[in-house]
Amino acid sequence: MTMYTRVFPTGVVRYNPDKCWNGLTIIPAIGGHSTARGAVLYDMNGNIVKRWEGLFGAFDNKMLPGGSILGTTGYAKGYWLDCVDLVQMNWDGEIEWRFTNGEMVMDIKTGKPFLSARQHHDYQRQGSPVGYFIPGQEPLHSGKTLINSTENRDLPEFSEHKVSDTKILEVDEKGNILWSWSLFDHWDQLGIETIGKAIHKQFAPYLQPAEDIKYVKETYCNNINYLGPNKWYDAGDERFNPDNIITDVRILNTLFIIDKKTGDIVWRIGPDFEATKELQEIGQIVGQHHVHMIPRGLPGEGNILLFDNGGQAGIGKPTPCRPTGFNNATRSYSRVLEINPVTLKVEWTFNDEQYHFHNSAERAFSNLLFSEYCSSADRLPNGNTLITETIRGRVIEVTPEREIVWEFLNPGRAVFRAHRYPYEWFPQVETPKEQPVTPVKNSRLRISCDGTPYLLEDDPFFVEPGESIF
């Protein structure tokens, strides 16, 4: 008797070469969420061009012209989200640079101290404000690096335990710390309701990696980017100084710009999305990631691009679903937003029901995009947007008209952020052939007991997501 099983393809399952911005895509391996052995560089058809075994995403990997790559060699056990180092490797896997000068911590197994980068979520190399490809703005092979790090602090207003505070560092090529900024020192500039401190102290969960170690790490920056050159600063708006840093805090539903000279927060959206008509029209942002200004030289330059995750986040007034006030905002789908930072007008969206869906049938399938955590959106030189949906390990390229023209499903599961780079950055690689891929309908795909895949001509018992059953 022949047995059949429904199967789901991985790799590139959709590709229109004529509509894509073609290049090589770096897919990171992230901690225990990935079966991959290291960072992997893919061509547009999903063929592996290069693998750096033992180099993981810190949380993503970023490429440098010439084929060098940034990442981490490992994660600090017992220190949630922290990497032991930030390293730069060449094409052959040789370490060219390493940073560990973050904080002295204790090895939870041996009890011995060691110096750790405590880097988490993000970093940027001088020359590129955002780390993905920008025509005319290339990251330097050797230069200053902006690093999202961690520092354990006694903050009794916020917890009876140690608090792992985000400490943003700028370091030189020798690892010397040139500048630093701590999140909790600026809590009162984040727009959090007065009740927020009490809620954080009472309900923020703590971690206990060892018997004598307890710490809270729930409120942290999950993204750091320079603003870079932009038209707003050129017009005289000092808030948008190119050296200033844009970041966000997932749990607080807020995104903001740090004045690098003063440390003050000089621009902010959230957490109150009822405060003005403009914020109401944006709608509640929940648990956002990868907030950055689209760099000069790319379509939409000067606008703020972000992945608005949905899921649960927020600290404030209790709601019927969250009587503690912790994680008091919720939404069951993700969207990508492009926002003018001066007018707060939404210039472009992807998967936003208030803009895209006009009837109940469309709204029922608004989960084209949903990742409660992580994820990203990069603007490409042709105006397309490369979107990473972390939880499903899915990366898509969409046109300004919101057509999906490239789709990749990661065999190694979750993808923190994927980035696309031009072929000319990799002199070691011949430009690959670009062959179109027409997506198959998963409900029609089968594999026989001898391992042979085939497509059913017709199967009336399965309906594709988005198809009507009537």
N, C-alpha and C positions, 0 to 999 in steps of 0.2 A: 504494500500500500504506500502510495506517495504522500508525504507530509509537506505542507506548505506553511511558511511563516511570513508575516508582514515584516519588512525591513525598512530601515531609514538610512539613506545615503549620508556620507560625510565628505568633506573636501568641497570643491567648487561644484555647486549644483545649478548655478545660473551664471551666464556670462555673455554680455553683448559687447564685443571689442570696440565697435564703432561709437558707443555711447559712454564708455568708461574712460577714466584717466588711468592709463596702463602703466604698471611699474611692478616693483617687488614689495610684498607685504610681510612685515615682521609679526609673528604670533608668539607671545610669551608663554612660558610655562609658569604657573603660579602655585607654589606650595602644594598642599595636600589636595587641592582642587583639580589637579592636572595629572594625567598619566604620561605626559610628554617628559623627555629626559633633559630638556633644555630649550633655549630659544630656537625657533625655526623660521627661516626665510622662505616664502613661497612665491612662485610665479602666478600669473593670472589664472592659469588652469589648475592650480593646486598642486603642482609638482614641487617637491622639496629642492630648493637651490642650495641651501646651506643650513647645517645644524650646529649650534654651539652647545655641546653636551656639558652639563654641570653649570651652565649659566642660566639663571632664572630671571624672570621679570621682577623688577624692583619698584613697583608692581608690574609696570610694563617695561619693555626693552625699547631703547631708542637707538637709531643708527646715526653714524657720522659719515660724511663723505669719505670715500676710500675704503669703506667696508669694516670700519671699527664699530663696536657695539657697546652700549652701556647696560648694566644689569647688576645682579647680585649673585654671589656664590652660595648663599644660604640664608635661612631665616633663623632668628634668635629664639630658640626654644624657651617657652615660658613667658616670652614678651610678645604678646599678641600683636600681630601686624608688622612687627619690626624686622628689618633686614640687618644681618651682622655687618655687612659692608655694601658699599657702592663701588663697582669696578668698571673699568673700561678694558675691553679685550680687542685685539686685532683680528683680522680675518682667520688667522691660524690658531686662535684660541689662547694666545699669549697675553698675560695681563700687562697693560701699559700704564694703568693708574688705579689706585685704590684709596678709598676714604673709609676710615673707621673712627675718626676722632669726634664721636658724638657724645657718648656718656659711658662712664665706667659702670658696668652692671655685674651681677653675680651669676655665674654658671649654676643653674638649678640642680645639676647632677653632681658636680664636683665641689661646689661651694666656693670656687676660686673666682676672683674678679677678672673681667676682660673688657677691653675697650671695644665698643660697638657703635656702628653708625646710627643705629636705631632709626634708620631711614624708613619711611613708610609712604606709600601711595604715589609720590611724585618727586620730580627733580628736573632741572633744566640746565643745559650747558650754555655758557655765554655765546652769543651770536645768533641764537634762535630763541625767541620768547616763549614758544610753545612746544618745541621738540618734534613736531612733524614737519613735513617739507613745505618750505616757503621759497618761492623764486626770489633770489637776491638776498636771502638771509639764511646763512648756513651756520650751524653750530661749529665751534672751534674744536680742533683736535686736542688742544691743550689750552685751558683757560679757567675762568671762575665757574663755579657750579652752585646753583640754588638747590637746596636740599630740604625736604620736609622731614624733620627729625622729631624726637620725643625726649622729654625730660620728666622724671618723676619728681613731684613737688608735694609739700604739705600745704593743703588748701582747705582748712577746716570749714570754710563757708560752703564748700561744695561736696565734701565727703569726709567721713571719719577715717578713711583709708588714704594712702598716697593717691595722687591724681597724676596720670600720665598726660602731661600737657604737650600740645603741639609746639615745637620750637623750630621755626623756619630759620635756616642758616644759609649764609652765602660764604663760600670758602674759596681760597685760592688753589692753584694747582698743587701746592704742597700740603693742602689740608688745613691750613691756618684759617680760623674763623674770623671773617672780616665784619660780619653783621649778623644780628639775630633778633628774633621777634617771637614773643610767647602769646598764645591765644588767650589764656585765662586772665592775663593782665589787661585785656581789652573787652572783657565780658560786658561791661556797662555801655559799650558802644555798639553792641550787636542787636539792640532793639528787643531783647528778651523781656517778657513781662516780669514784674517784681517777684511773682510767685516762682519764677524759674529756678532760682538758686535753691529754694527749699525742695522743689520737685527733684532736682538733680541730686541733692544730698540724700533724699529719702529713697529714690527709686532707681538711680543709675546702678546697674549691676556691677559687681566687682569680680575680679579674676584672682585666683589663688594658685599660682604655678608651683609654690612650695609652701611648706607648713608655716613658715615665718614671713611669707610675702603675700600681701594683699594689695591690689591696686585697682583703680577705676580707670577705664579707657573707653569712654562712650562718646565724648565730645572732642572732636579733632578735625583739623583741616584735611580734606581728602584730595586736594588739588592745589598746585601752585604754578603760576605762570607770570612772567613779566608782561606788562601791557605792550611794550615795544612801540616803535614809531606809529603815530596815528593822527588822523585829521582833527580830532577833538583838541588835542594838546597844541597842534599847529595853530588852531583858531584861538588859543589863549586859555583853555580850560585846564587849570593846574591839577585838577583831580586825576587827569589822565596822563600824567608825566610818564614817559616811556619806561623809566626805571621802577615805577610803582608796581606792586604785585597784586594780582587778582586771585582770589581763593574762595572757598566755600566750606560750610560745615553741614554735613548731611543731616545729622540729628536735629539741627536747629532750623532747617529749611531757609537758610540765608546764604547769600553770596555777596561779596564785598571786595573793595579795593583798599589796600594798605599803602599809605604814604610812606615811602621808604626812608625819607629824611626824618619824619617826626614819629613814625609808628602808629599814627592815628588812622582810624577808618574814615575815609573821605567820600565813599560812595557805597550804597548798599541797596539791595532788593531783598525783602522779606525780613523777618518771618511773618509780618502782618500783611496779608494780601487783600485786606478790606480797607486799608487806610486811605487809598485814593482811587479815583475812577480808573487811572492807568493800570494800577496793580490789580484791580478787579478784572480788567479786561485780559490781563495776562493769565489770571486764574491761579489757584493755589499750587505752588511748586512744592513737591514732596521728595525729600531725600536725594536732592540733585547731585550730579557729579560732572567733572571735567568742564567747569566754568572757565571760559577764557575769551579774550578779545580776538576776533578774526584778524590775523596779521595783515599789515600793508602788503599789497601785491596779490591778494587773493580776493575773489568775488565776495562782497559783503563786508569788506574790510572796515574795521571800527565797530562793528556790531558785536554783541555778546552772544556766544554760542554755548549751549549746555545740553546735557542729557538730564531730563527731568524724570527721575526714576518711577515715582509712585511708590507703592508699598506703604510703609508706615514710618513716620518721623514726626518730630516736633516736641517742644517742651513748653507748656502753657496751661491755659484754662482746661479743666477736665471736660470731657465730652461723654455722651452716653456710652460710646463704645470703649472709651479709655478713661475711666473714672479717676485714675491717678494723675492724669495730665501728661503722662510720659508716652511718647508716640501718639500724640493726639490728632494728627492729620493722616488721612489715608486716601489712596486711589488705586484702582486695580488695573492700571495700564501705564506704560511709559510714553513719553513724547520727547521730541527734540525741539528746542526753541532757539530762534535767532531774534535778539531783542536790541533795538536801538537804545544805547545806554543814557542818552540825553532826553529823548521824548518818552521812552519806555514803550514805544510801539512795537508790537510783534511783527517782524518783517517776514518771517518764514517759519513754518512748523512742519513736523512729520509726525503722523499718528495722533494728532490732537482732535478729539471728537468735536470740539466746538467750531473747528474750521473745516473738517474733512467730511463729517458724516451727516447725512441729511435725512435719514429715516432709521427706523428701529432695527431693520435688518442689517444695515451697515454698522450701527453702533454695537450690535451683538458680536460683531467680529472686529472690534477695535483693538483686540489684543495682537495686532500685527507686530507689536513691540512691547515686551514687558520683561524688565529685569529690575528686581527690587534693590539690587546693590551694584556698585561699581559702574562700568559702562562708559561710553565716550562718543564724541562726534567730532570728526576732523573735516575742515573744509578743504576740498581739493582744487587744484589750479583751474580746472574747467568748470567750476561752479557746482559740481557734485559734492555730496557729503558722504564720508565713510563713517558708518555707525557700528559700534560694537555693542552687542547685547550680551553682557557677561554671562548671566546664569545659564542661558542655552548654548553658550559657546558659538554664537552666531555673529558673523560680520557681513554687513550689506553695504553696497554703494548705491545711493539713490540720486536721481537727477533733481534739478529744481522743481520739476513737475511731479516729483515724488514717485517716479517709476524706479523699481528695483532693477538694476542692470548688472549687478554682480552679487553673488551670495555664497558664503563660505560657512560650512558647519565643521567646527574643529574636532578632529578625532581625539584630541587630548582634553576634551571637555571645556571647562570655563576659560574665557579669554578676558583678561582685565581691560586692556586696550590694544587694538591693532593699529598699525600705522603703515602708510603706503609711501614708498620712496622711488625716485626716478632711476631708470636703468643705469644712467651715467654715473651714479654714485658708486657703482660696483664694477670696477674695471676687471675684476676676476671672472666676471660672468658674461657670456655671450647673450645677446638679447634673445629671449625665448620666442618660440612661435606662439601666436595668440589665436587660439581656436575657439569658436563660439560653443557655448554649452546651453542647450535647451532644457529647462527643468522638466523632470518627470513628475507625475502625480503620485505621491507616496501611497495613496490607497490602491493604486494599480500595480505597485511594485511587489514582486514576490521572489523568493529564492527556494529552489527545490532541495530535496534531501541530499543531492549530490553536490550542492553548493552553486548551482548554475542560476544566475539571476535572470528574470524575464518579466515582461509587462503583460498584464491582463488586458485584453482588448476592451472589455467592458465588465464592470462590477457594480451592479445597481445597489448593493448593500452598503457602500461606503460613499460618503460625501466629503469633498474637500472643504477645509475651512474657508468660509466666505461664499461657498456655493449654496444656492437655495435648494431645499428639498422639494419645492413645489413646482 
